[in-house]
Amino acid sequence: MAFTADPQLDRPGANTGAYQLVQPTLDDARTALRGLYGPHSNDIWCTLLARAGLTGQENDLDSFDRLVSFMRDAEPITQLCGRSLAVRSATYRQLAATPREQR
């Protein structure tokens, strides 16, 4: 199922043309958590994955958004991180939906 106007952008590593915004991944979310929690991030990561029903191996935008929604229901620092990742996802979707000739 395509999420954008260009099916080529619905794959991992795809970007938004001239905007150069790459599709966010679960690895991006994990990296963000590591930046906040350092050595304690692994426990938080595993808890979020379990609550979201994910393995951590998913690479689609829906899985990313699912994890982010659970982050936004977590404790305040994780909520803030989830909120910023939600903005990134929404921005990617909007830019990726822009017709190629307008990029």
C-alpha positions as CSV (number, residue, x, y, z in Angstrom):
1,M,0.0,0.0,0.0
2,A,1.5,3.4,-1.0
3,F,1.6,6.2,1.4
4,T,2.8,9.0,-0.9
5,A,2.1,10.2,-4.4
6,D,5.3,8.5,-5.6
7,P,5.5,4.7,-4.7
8,Q,9.3,5.0,-5.1
9,L,9.3,7.0,-1.9
10,D,7.5,4.3,0.1
11,R,10.7,2.3,0.6
12,P,13.4,2.5,3.2
13,G,16.1,5.0,2.3
14,A,13.8,6.9,-0.1
15,N,14.1,10.7,0.1
16,T,12.0,13.6,-1.0
17,G,14.0,14.7,-4.0
18,A,15.3,18.2,-3.7
19,Y,14.3,18.4,0.0
20,Q,16.7,15.5,0.8
21,L,14.5,14.4,3.7
22,V,14.9,10.6,4.1
23,Q,12.1,8.4,5.3
24,P,12.3,8.1,9.1
25,T,12.9,4.6,10.5
26,L,12.8,2.7,13.7
27,D,16.6,3.1,13.8
28,D,16.1,6.9,13.9
29,A,13.8,6.5,16.9
30,R,16.2,4.3,18.7
31,T,19.0,6.7,18.1
32,A,16.9,9.6,19.4
33,L,16.2,7.6,22.6
34,R,19.9,6.8,23.0
35,G,20.7,10.5,22.8
36,L,18.3,11.1,25.7
37,Y,18.8,8.1,27.9
38,G,22.2,6.8,27.1
39,P,22.9,3.4,28.6
40,H,19.3,3.2,29.9
41,S,17.8,3.4,26.5
42,N,17.8,-0.3,25.8
43,D,15.2,-1.1,28.5
44,I,13.0,1.8,27.3
45,W,13.4,0.7,23.6
46,C,12.4,-2.9,24.4
47,T,9.4,-1.8,26.4
48,L,8.2,0.5,23.6
49,L,8.6,-2.2,21.0
50,A,6.6,-4.7,23.1
51,R,3.8,-2.2,23.8
52,A,3.6,-1.3,20.1
53,G,3.7,-5.0,19.0
54,L,6.8,-4.5,16.9
55,T,10.1,-6.5,16.6
56,G,12.3,-3.6,15.8
57,Q,13.1,-5.0,12.4
58,E,10.2,-3.3,10.6
59,N,11.1,-0.6,8.1
60,D,7.8,0.9,6.9
61,L,6.4,4.3,7.8
62,D,3.3,2.8,9.5
63,S,5.5,0.9,12.0
64,F,7.5,4.0,12.7
65,D,4.3,6.0,13.3
66,R,2.9,3.2,15.5
67,L,6.1,3.3,17.7
68,V,5.9,7.1,17.8
69,S,2.3,7.0,19.0
70,F,3.4,4.8,21.9
71,M,6.3,7.1,22.7
72,R,3.8,10.0,22.9
73,D,1.9,8.0,25.6
74,A,5.0,7.3,27.7
75,E,6.7,9.4,30.3
76,P,7.4,13.1,29.6
77,I,10.9,13.0,28.1
78,T,9.9,10.1,25.8
79,Q,6.7,12.0,24.9
80,L,8.7,15.0,23.8
81,C,11.0,12.8,21.7
82,G,7.9,11.1,20.2
83,R,6.4,14.4,19.4
84,S,9.5,15.5,17.5
85,L,9.6,12.2,15.6
86,A,5.9,12.7,14.7
87,V,6.7,16.1,13.2
88,R,9.5,14.4,11.2
89,S,7.1,11.7,9.9
90,A,4.4,14.2,9.0
91,T,6.9,16.4,7.2
92,Y,8.3,13.5,5.3
93,R,4.8,12.4,4.2
94,Q,3.8,15.9,3.2
95,L,7.0,16.5,1.1
96,A,6.9,13.0,-0.4
97,A,3.3,13.6,-1.5
98,T,4.3,16.7,-3.4
99,P,4.3,15.9,-7.1
100,R,7.8,15.3,-8.5
101,E,7.6,18.4,-10.8
102,Q,7.0,20.7,-7.8
103,R,10.1,19.5,-5.9
